[in-house]
Amino acid sequence: MATPFIITLDGPAGVGKSTLAKRLADHFEIAYLDTGAMFRATAWKLGEGSWDWDIDKIEAALKELTFTLTGSGSESVLSLNGVALTNDIRTETVGMWASNFAQIPVVRAYQKIAQRKIGETTSLIAEGRDMGTVIFPQAPCKFFLDAALEERARRRYEQLEEMGKPADIKELIEQIRTRDDKDRNRKEAPLKPADDGIIVDTTNLDIDSVFDRLVAEVKKISA
């Protein structure tokens, strides 16, 4: 494909972005880019409190990080400095660290360059929080998924259970609420739908129903 075809999938935690992005990538046989994992991996690699470093130190650390994406569909592999990312970055604690890093302009600038570089040569499903508004505003298919807070916490709870990382549902609700507030109200690229994005509320929809809706919209746009 001469020009990479990009589908963006934005939304807060717990709306099913990862599951749907992987299924879409499998269906259309293109790569899956989890940009949230890039922020998580950055936070995990630099460690707790690193977001409080002075900007020069953060910039120097970022220059040592290189992300690559290989494979396609749900078999896509995102690597940091040549090492494939693992579930070590998937804890709620690392998620909060990532949210702290997301407030820093120099970090967002670095991630923007890294993400766009991947999208220059690869057709992909880009999952994140500002894919349709900032990173790939030219993408022909832009989706924004949302759902009620309690439902998102329940889904996150089940996801963590499956990963062998037990969690407290009440604590999850508060963590997600706090992260939502940070993501939606930050000055740099706040979480919101693109002006021409398609908004889908998944609160009362099962994953198959949402998937079918997204596939139909992509086919309509790409026809």
Backbone as CSV, one residue per row, in Angstrom:
resi,resn,N_x,N_y,N_z,CA_x,CA_y,CA_z,C_x,C_y,C_z
1,MET,0.851,-1.188,0.000,0.000,0.000,0.000,0.884,1.234,0.000
2,ALA,0.695,2.105,-1.018,1.563,3.267,-1.162,1.429,4.209,0.030
3,THR,0.195,4.511,0.407,-0.062,5.380,1.547,-0.659,4.556,2.680
4,PRO,-0.001,4.515,3.817,-0.526,3.728,4.940,-1.955,4.139,5.301
5,PHE,-2.808,3.161,5.554,-4.191,3.415,5.956,-4.253,3.349,7.474
6,ILE,-4.713,4.432,8.081,-4.695,4.515,9.544,-6.095,4.679,10.118
7,ILE,-6.402,3.878,11.131,-7.649,3.962,11.884,-7.276,4.344,13.312
8,THR,-7.885,5.388,13.847,-7.582,5.778,15.224,-8.723,5.383,16.150
9,LEU,-8.350,4.972,17.348,-9.318,4.505,18.339,-8.950,5.129,19.679
10,ASP,-9.656,6.182,20.047,-9.375,6.899,21.283,-10.460,6.666,22.325
11,GLY,-10.132,6.978,23.567,-11.108,6.857,24.645,-10.420,6.631,25.973
12,PRO,-11.162,6.764,27.073,-10.599,6.566,28.416,-10.370,5.089,28.718
13,ALA,-9.800,4.813,29.869,-9.535,3.432,30.286,-10.830,2.657,30.469
14,GLY,-10.835,1.398,30.036,-11.945,0.512,30.307,-13.081,0.510,29.305
15,VAL,-12.882,1.132,28.139,-13.959,1.142,27.135,-13.820,0.013,26.127
16,GLY,-12.756,-0.776,26.265,-12.559,-1.893,25.348,-11.665,-1.578,24.167
17,LYS,-10.902,-0.500,24.263,-10.046,-0.090,23.136,-9.090,-1.185,22.701
18,SER,-8.385,-1.778,23.656,-7.360,-2.770,23.305,-7.967,-3.983,22.599
19,THR,-9.035,-4.515,23.175,-9.689,-5.693,22.590,-10.182,-5.389,21.188
20,LEU,-10.850,-4.245,21.029,-11.397,-3.884,19.729,-10.310,-3.556,18.712
21,ALA,-9.267,-2.872,19.159,-8.175,-2.521,18.249,-7.500,-3.776,17.700
22,LYS,-7.284,-4.759,18.568,-6.665,-6.008,18.120,-7.558,-6.754,17.134
23,ARG,-8.864,-6.785,17.430,-9.798,-7.463,16.527,-9.877,-6.763,15.176
24,LEU,-9.868,-5.445,15.185,-9.889,-4.695,13.940,-8.608,-4.921,13.139
25,ALA,-7.495,-4.946,13.850,-6.216,-5.181,13.181,-6.185,-6.568,12.542
26,ASP,-6.736,-7.553,13.242,-6.829,-8.906,12.677,-7.749,-8.912,11.455
27,HIS,-8.883,-8.264,11.594,-9.889,-8.270,10.522,-9.356,-7.631,9.242
28,PHE,-8.674,-6.506,9.398,-8.179,-5.776,8.225,-6.733,-6.118,7.876
29,GLU,-6.141,-7.026,8.681,-4.778,-7.514,8.446,-3.755,-6.380,8.366
30,ILE,-3.831,-5.495,9.370,-2.847,-4.423,9.497,-2.307,-4.429,10.925
31,ALA,-1.310,-3.597,11.190,-0.655,-3.597,12.497,-1.512,-2.922,13.571
32,TYR,-1.226,-3.283,14.815,-1.914,-2.714,15.976,-0.897,-1.949,16.811
33,LEU,-1.142,-0.641,16.992,-0.236,0.193,17.773,-0.924,0.659,19.044
34,ASP,-0.436,0.185,20.180,-0.950,0.561,21.495,-0.102,1.722,22.008
35,THR,-0.552,2.953,21.769,0.251,4.114,22.159,0.248,4.328,23.668
36,GLY,-0.813,3.853,24.334,-0.814,3.932,25.792,0.325,3.118,26.370
37,ALA,0.627,1.996,25.713,1.735,1.152,26.156,3.060,1.890,26.023
38,MET,3.144,2.796,25.050,4.384,3.564,24.877,4.596,4.500,26.060
39,PHE,3.521,5.143,26.526,3.630,6.002,27.705,3.916,5.166,28.946
40,ARG,3.230,4.027,29.057,3.457,3.152,30.205,4.902,2.648,30.220
41,ALA,5.391,2.244,29.054,6.750,1.709,28.973,7.785,2.780,29.317
42,THR,7.523,3.995,28.884,8.427,5.105,29.206,8.478,5.326,30.715
43,ALA,7.300,5.368,31.333,7.233,5.571,32.784,7.889,4.417,33.528
44,TRP,7.591,3.196,33.078,8.145,1.996,33.720,9.667,1.963,33.590
45,LYS,10.165,2.333,32.413,11.609,2.294,32.159,12.352,3.342,32.999
46,LEU,11.784,4.551,33.081,12.477,5.623,33.803,12.251,5.548,35.308
47,GLY,11.132,4.943,35.723,10.936,4.681,37.141,10.115,5.712,37.901
48,GLU,9.679,5.308,39.085,8.832,6.159,39.925,9.512,7.492,40.233
49,GLY,8.745,8.567,40.072,9.252,9.897,40.387,10.032,10.557,39.266
50,SER,10.287,9.829,38.185,11.094,10.393,37.100,10.395,11.561,36.411
51,TRP,9.060,11.625,36.533,8.329,12.753,35.939,8.616,14.054,36.660
52,ASP,9.246,13.969,37.835,9.607,15.179,38.584,11.047,15.626,38.306
53,TRP,11.753,14.879,37.454,13.106,15.293,37.078,13.037,16.635,36.352
54,ASP,14.190,17.332,36.290,14.197,18.556,35.495,14.106,18.176,34.012
55,ILE,13.655,19.105,33.209,13.364,18.826,31.801,14.583,18.324,31.039
56,ASP,15.742,18.869,31.306,16.956,18.432,30.602,17.237,16.953,30.849
57,LYS,17.037,16.522,32.092,17.288,15.119,32.429,16.256,14.220,31.749
58,ILE,15.001,14.661,31.722,13.957,13.880,31.049,14.259,13.778,29.561
59,GLU,14.630,14.893,28.947,14.946,14.896,27.515,16.099,13.944,27.208
60,ALA,17.107,13.966,28.028,18.269,13.094,27.819,17.852,11.632,27.919
61,ALA,16.973,11.319,28.870,16.510,9.941,29.047,15.667,9.498,27.852
62,LEU,14.819,10.385,27.349,13.958,10.057,26.217,14.768,9.744,24.962
63,LYS,15.884,10.423,24.790,16.730,10.203,23.619,17.327,8.800,23.587
64,GLU,17.296,8.137,24.737,17.834,6.775,24.822,16.764,5.721,24.542
65,LEU,15.538,6.157,24.279,14.434,5.223,24.069,14.035,5.161,22.596
66,THR,13.916,3.945,22.072,13.492,3.748,20.683,12.402,2.685,20.631
67,PHE,11.259,3.050,20.059,10.148,2.113,19.911,10.080,1.569,18.490
68,THR,9.763,0.287,18.371,9.565,-0.335,17.061,8.315,-1.201,17.107
69,LEU,7.677,-1.337,15.952,6.461,-2.145,15.847,6.639,-3.154,14.724
70,THR,6.448,-4.426,15.045,6.584,-5.476,14.041,5.340,-6.361,14.045
71,GLY,5.143,-7.109,12.964,4.014,-8.024,12.882,2.733,-7.310,12.497
72,SER,1.618,-8.043,12.559,0.324,-7.465,12.228,-0.771,-8.090,13.085
73,GLY,-1.950,-7.440,13.079,-3.068,-7.942,13.853,-2.752,-8.035,15.337
74,SER,-3.384,-8.995,16.006,-3.163,-9.174,17.441,-1.776,-9.730,17.734
75,GLU,-1.056,-10.122,16.675,0.310,-10.621,16.837,1.341,-9.495,16.703
76,SER,0.873,-8.258,16.561,1.796,-7.120,16.487,2.607,-7.045,17.777
77,VAL,3.868,-6.716,17.646,4.757,-6.651,18.818,5.383,-5.264,18.916
78,LEU,5.115,-4.579,20.023,5.712,-3.275,20.293,6.922,-3.499,21.189
79,SER,8.061,-2.973,20.761,9.299,-3.178,21.516,9.923,-1.844,21.908
80,LEU,10.607,-1.855,23.032,11.348,-0.690,23.515,12.818,-1.075,23.561
81,ASN,13.625,-0.356,22.795,15.053,-0.651,22.697,15.307,-2.116,22.358
82,GLY,14.470,-2.632,21.450,14.663,-3.990,20.958,14.086,-5.091,21.823
83,VAL,13.459,-4.731,22.947,12.899,-5.732,23.855,11.370,-5.606,23.861
84,ALA,10.672,-6.705,23.552,9.216,-6.691,23.502,8.625,-6.340,24.863
85,LEU,7.598,-5.484,24.873,6.954,-5.091,26.117,6.148,-6.247,26.687
86,THR,6.066,-6.314,28.008,5.348,-7.394,28.689,4.264,-6.803,29.594
87,ASN,3.558,-7.672,30.316,2.496,-7.228,31.218,3.012,-6.468,32.435
88,ASP,4.330,-6.349,32.570,4.889,-5.568,33.677,4.420,-4.116,33.621
89,ILE,4.068,-3.637,32.423,3.653,-2.239,32.293,2.148,-2.063,32.510
90,ARG,1.416,-3.167,32.750,-0.050,-3.115,32.756,-0.692,-2.873,34.121
91,THR,0.076,-2.627,35.151,-0.517,-2.403,36.469,-1.153,-1.009,36.529
92,GLU,-2.091,-0.829,37.454,-2.715,0.474,37.633,-1.696,1.503,38.111
93,THR,-0.707,1.054,38.878,0.337,1.971,39.358,1.109,2.552,38.187
94,VAL,1.543,1.702,37.268,2.284,2.193,36.106,1.373,3.061,35.234
95,GLY,0.071,2.735,35.214,-0.879,3.556,34.482,-0.932,4.978,35.028
96,MET,-0.889,5.112,36.346,-0.876,6.434,36.968,0.438,7.156,36.676
97,TRP,1.539,6.409,36.687,2.824,7.010,36.324,2.758,7.565,34.906
98,ALA,2.173,6.764,34.011,2.063,7.173,32.608,1.234,8.447,32.483
99,SER,0.169,8.532,33.290,-0.677,9.722,33.269,0.098,10.944,33.737
100,ASN,0.994,10.755,34.705,1.847,11.862,35.158,2.772,12.320,34.032
101,PHE,3.340,11.365,33.315,4.233,11.706,32.209,3.479,12.406,31.084
102,ALA,2.204,12.039,30.915,1.411,12.601,29.826,1.149,14.092,29.999
103,GLN,1.402,14.621,31.208,1.212,16.053,31.453,2.395,16.874,30.946
104,ILE,3.512,16.220,30.625,4.759,16.924,30.320,4.902,17.139,28.813
105,PRO,4.935,18.396,28.357,5.003,18.692,26.925,6.141,18.001,26.186
106,VAL,7.328,17.947,26.777,8.462,17.347,26.086,8.259,15.849,25.890
107,VAL,7.563,15.206,26.817,7.270,13.777,26.687,6.261,13.553,25.563
108,ARG,5.228,14.382,25.513,4.228,14.253,24.457,4.847,14.512,23.086
109,ALA,5.769,15.490,23.033,6.439,15.795,21.761,7.257,14.596,21.296
110,TYR,7.954,13.949,22.234,8.748,12.766,21.901,7.851,11.637,21.411
111,GLN,6.755,11.402,22.132,5.846,10.323,21.752,5.206,10.603,20.392
112,LYS,4.863,11.856,20.132,4.254,12.219,18.856,5.185,11.855,17.694
113,ILE,6.461,12.200,17.825,7.437,11.894,16.781,7.567,10.380,16.596
114,ALA,7.660,9.654,17.711,7.834,8.200,17.652,6.624,7.525,17.021
115,GLN,5.430,7.977,17.382,4.204,7.372,16.862,4.004,7.690,15.388
116,ARG,4.234,8.936,15.005,4.085,9.314,13.603,5.107,8.602,12.718
117,LYS,6.289,8.390,13.254,7.313,7.692,12.486,6.856,6.277,12.139
118,ILE,6.229,5.609,13.104,5.710,4.260,12.860,4.602,4.315,11.808
119,GLY,3.722,5.324,11.905,2.603,5.437,10.984,2.972,5.871,9.579
120,GLU,4.201,6.361,9.388,4.634,6.802,8.060,4.808,5.640,7.092
121,THR,5.117,4.470,7.635,5.425,3.337,6.766,4.520,2.130,6.980
122,THR,3.623,2.216,7.959,2.816,1.051,8.323,1.337,1.380,8.432
123,SER,0.494,0.639,7.725,-0.951,0.771,7.914,-1.265,0.186,9.284
124,LEU,-2.084,0.887,10.069,-2.300,0.418,11.441,-3.584,0.920,12.084
125,ILE,-3.924,0.251,13.182,-4.950,0.710,14.115,-4.179,1.369,15.248
126,ALA,-4.345,2.669,15.436,-3.639,3.380,16.496,-4.586,3.612,17.665
127,GLU,-4.293,2.977,18.780,-5.126,3.088,19.979,-4.490,4.031,20.990
128,GLY,-5.275,4.941,21.546,-4.705,5.834,22.552,-5.705,6.835,23.089
129,ARG,-5.238,8.062,23.318,-6.095,9.101,23.871,-6.111,10.370,23.030
130,ASP,-5.144,10.525,22.129,-5.154,11.703,21.254,-4.757,11.345,19.820
131,MET,-5.053,10.109,19.431,-4.670,9.648,18.099,-5.399,10.424,16.995
132,GLY,-6.704,10.624,17.180,-7.478,11.299,16.149,-7.389,12.809,16.199
133,THR,-7.045,13.357,17.362,-6.992,14.813,17.511,-5.615,15.404,17.258
134,VAL,-4.558,14.659,17.617,-3.203,15.217,17.551,-2.244,14.419,16.671
135,ILE,-2.157,13.124,16.891,-1.121,12.332,16.225,-1.445,12.058,14.755
136,PHE,-2.651,11.571,14.495,-3.034,11.257,13.117,-4.352,11.948,12.746
137,PRO,-4.388,13.283,12.765,-5.639,13.988,12.453,-6.095,13.772,11.016
138,GLN,-5.177,13.331,10.152,-5.515,13.098,8.752,-6.085,11.706,8.523
139,ALA,-6.135,10.869,9.560,-6.638,9.502,9.403,-8.081,9.534,8.894
140,PRO,-8.409,8.695,7.920,-9.772,8.691,7.371,-10.825,8.146,8.326
141,CYS,-10.407,7.267,9.251,-11.354,6.654,10.197,-10.923,6.979,11.626
142,LYS,-11.725,7.799,12.302,-11.394,8.200,13.667,-12.571,7.870,14.586
143,PHE,-12.308,7.056,15.611,-13.350,6.652,16.549,-13.013,7.120,17.961
144,PHE,-14.060,7.445,18.725,-13.898,7.761,20.144,-14.887,6.902,20.914
145,LEU,-14.363,5.992,21.745,-15.193,5.107,22.548,-15.329,5.656,23.963
146,ASP,-16.518,5.504,24.535,-16.724,5.951,25.913,-17.674,4.982,26.610
147,ALA,-17.761,5.077,27.931,-18.658,4.232,28.723,-18.718,4.800,30.134
148,ALA,-19.746,4.430,30.876,-19.907,4.889,32.254,-18.718,4.440,33.101
149,LEU,-18.341,5.266,34.064,-17.184,4.994,34.918,-17.256,3.629,35.594
150,GLU,-18.399,3.311,36.212,-18.525,2.046,36.944,-18.370,0.848,36.024
151,GLU,-18.898,0.948,34.818,-18.781,-0.144,33.865,-17.338,-0.305,33.410
152,ARG,-16.647,0.791,33.240,-15.239,0.718,32.833,-14.386,0.096,33.932
153,ALA,-14.695,0.433,35.184,-13.958,-0.142,36.309,-14.202,-1.650,36.384
154,ARG,-15.442,-2.059,36.153,-15.762,-3.495,36.174,-14.981,-4.249,35.100
155,ARG,-14.923,-3.674,33.914,-14.181,-4.316,32.825,-12.696,-4.391,33.142
156,ARG,-12.176,-3.307,33.709,-10.754,-3.282,34.065,-10.471,-4.329,35.146
157,TYR,-11.380,-4.470,36.093,-11.240,-5.458,37.156,-11.131,-6.859,36.559
158,GLU,-12.016,-7.181,35.629,-11.994,-8.503,34.993,-10.715,-8.711,34.192
159,GLN,-10.255,-7.655,33.526,-9.019,-7.748,32.740,-7.829,-8.054,33.637
160,LEU,-7.743,-7.364,34.765,-6.637,-7.586,35.697,-6.709,-8.981,36.320
161,GLU,-7.918,-9.441,36.599,-8.094,-10.790,37.137,-7.550,-11.827,36.158
162,GLU,-7.866,-11.645,34.880,-7.400,-12.576,33.852,-5.882,-12.560,33.740
163,MET,-5.288,-11.413,34.043,-3.831,-11.281,33.973,-3.158,-11.751,35.262
164,GLY,-3.958,-12.193,36.235,-3.391,-12.634,37.502,-2.971,-11.496,38.394
165,LYS,-3.613,-10.325,38.213,-3.286,-9.151,39.007,-4.551,-8.671,39.736
166,PRO,-4.929,-9.351,40.829,-6.151,-9.015,41.558,-6.196,-7.539,41.951
167,ALA,-7.407,-6.973,41.938,-7.559,-5.555,42.276,-8.831,-5.357,43.085
168,ASP,-8.926,-4.209,43.734,-10.113,-3.845,44.504,-10.977,-2.947,43.632
169,ILE,-12.245,-3.303,43.431,-13.114,-2.582,42.512,-13.309,-1.120,42.922
170,LYS,-13.465,-0.850,44.229,-13.657,0.528,44.686,-12.402,1.360,44.431
171,GLU,-11.257,0.735,44.661,-10.001,1.427,44.415,-9.832,1.710,42.925
172,LEU,-10.242,0.747,42.093,-10.160,0.936,40.646,-11.023,2.108,40.189
173,ILE,-12.222,2.206,40.742,-13.114,3.307,40.374,-12.455,4.649,40.661
174,GLU,-11.838,4.774,41.830,-11.198,6.032,42.192,-9.967,6.298,41.340
175,GLN,-9.189,5.249,41.039,-8.001,5.419,40.202,-8.387,5.866,38.794
176,ILE,-9.422,5.242,38.236,-9.862,5.601,36.892,-10.460,7.001,36.885
177,ARG,-11.224,7.343,37.944,-11.792,8.684,38.043,-10.675,9.740,38.057
178,THR,-9.635,9.477,38.852,-8.506,10.401,38.946,-7.783,10.527,37.607
179,ARG,-7.573,9.383,36.954,-6.883,9.416,35.665,-7.729,10.121,34.610
180,ASP,-9.032,9.876,34.633,-9.937,10.572,33.704,-9.792,12.076,33.850
181,ASP,-9.793,12.527,35.108,-9.716,13.966,35.366,-8.416,14.536,34.809
182,LYS,-7.325,13.827,35.016,-6.035,14.294,34.494,-6.035,14.314,32.976
183,ASP,-6.515,13.226,32.376,-6.462,13.098,30.922,-7.381,14.083,30.213
184,ARG,-8.580,14.295,30.776,-9.553,15.166,30.114,-9.251,16.648,30.328
185,ASN,-8.514,16.985,31.378,-8.290,18.392,31.713,-6.856,18.872,31.554
186,ARG,-5.972,18.002,31.056,-4.594,18.453,30.873,-4.523,19.493,29.751
187,LYS,-3.528,20.368,29.831,-3.365,21.418,28.821,-2.885,20.834,27.498
188,GLU,-2.008,19.845,27.584,-1.453,19.237,26.375,-2.340,18.089,25.903
189,ALA,-2.927,18.235,24.720,-3.712,17.175,24.079,-4.696,16.493,25.030
190,PRO,-5.676,17.226,25.539,-6.655,16.615,26.437,-7.454,15.521,25.735
191,LEU,-7.924,14.552,26.524,-8.728,13.461,25.988,-10.081,13.991,25.535
192,LYS,-10.339,13.895,24.231,-11.627,14.341,23.677,-11.760,13.775,22.262
193,PRO,-13.002,13.718,21.741,-13.188,13.202,20.383,-12.658,14.199,19.362
194,ALA,-12.226,13.690,18.209,-11.864,14.561,17.098,-13.150,15.196,16.578
195,ASP,-13.051,16.393,16.002,-14.231,17.088,15.500,-14.995,16.241,14.481
196,ASP,-14.250,15.466,13.692,-14.888,14.617,12.677,-14.858,13.145,13.066
197,GLY,-14.673,12.874,14.364,-14.619,11.496,14.845,-16.015,10.918,15.072
198,ILE,-16.100,9.607,15.099,-17.345,8.895,15.346,-17.345,8.449,16.803
199,ILE,-18.328,8.917,17.582,-18.403,8.603,19.007,-19.304,7.392,19.225
200,VAL,-18.799,6.423,19.985,-19.566,5.207,20.279,-19.589,4.979,21.790
201,ASP,-20.772,5.024,22.404,-20.923,4.734,23.827,-21.088,3.223,23.971
202,THR,-20.138,2.591,24.645,-20.127,1.127,24.758,-20.730,0.601,26.056
203,THR,-21.282,1.494,26.896,-21.768,1.088,28.219,-22.688,-0.122,28.163
204,ASN,-23.663,-0.080,27.279,-24.665,-1.144,27.210,-24.523,-2.027,25.977
205,LEU,-23.350,-2.017,25.374,-23.105,-2.827,24.178,-22.077,-3.905,24.471
206,ASP,-22.287,-5.087,23.923,-21.255,-6.108,24.073,-20.182,-5.871,23.024
207,ILE,-19.056,-6.521,23.194,-17.889,-6.269,22.349,-18.170,-6.576,20.882
208,ASP,-18.983,-7.606,20.611,-19.287,-7.963,19.221,-20.099,-6.871,18.536
209,SER,-21.030,-6.279,19.253,-21.864,-5.222,18.682,-21.025,-4.000,18.323
210,VAL,-20.113,-3.636,19.216,-19.244,-2.491,18.946,-18.325,-2.798,17.769
211,PHE,-17.778,-4.001,17.756,-16.878,-4.403,16.673,-17.586,-4.314,15.321
212,ASP,-18.790,-4.848,15.246,-19.547,-4.819,13.993,-19.803,-3.387,13.534
213,ARG,-20.096,-2.514,14.488,-20.337,-1.098,14.152,-19.067,-0.466,13.577
214,LEU,-17.926,-0.724,14.204,-16.677,-0.136,13.745,-16.290,-0.663,12.366
215,VAL,-16.425,-1.951,12.155,-16.100,-2.552,10.847,-16.963,-1.924,9.760
216,ALA,-18.251,-1.785,10.036,-19.167,-1.206,9.047,-18.769,0.237,8.705
217,GLU,-18.380,1.004,9.724,-17.986,2.391,9.500,-16.701,2.471,8.674
218,VAL,-15.734,1.591,8.979,-14.472,1.594,8.224,-14.734,1.247,6.765
219,LYS,-15.546,0.229,6.522,-15.842,-0.177,5.160,-16.556,0.929,4.384
220,LYS,-17.437,1.633,5.091,-18.173,2.738,4.458,-17.222,3.851,4.039
221,ILE,-16.295,4.176,4.930,-15.357,5.273,4.675,-14.318,4.901,3.614
222,SER,-13.868,3.641,3.640,-12.795,3.229,2.731,-13.295,2.739,1.379
223,ALA,-14.624,2.665,1.219,-15.191,2.150,-0.037,-14.863,3.072,-1.224
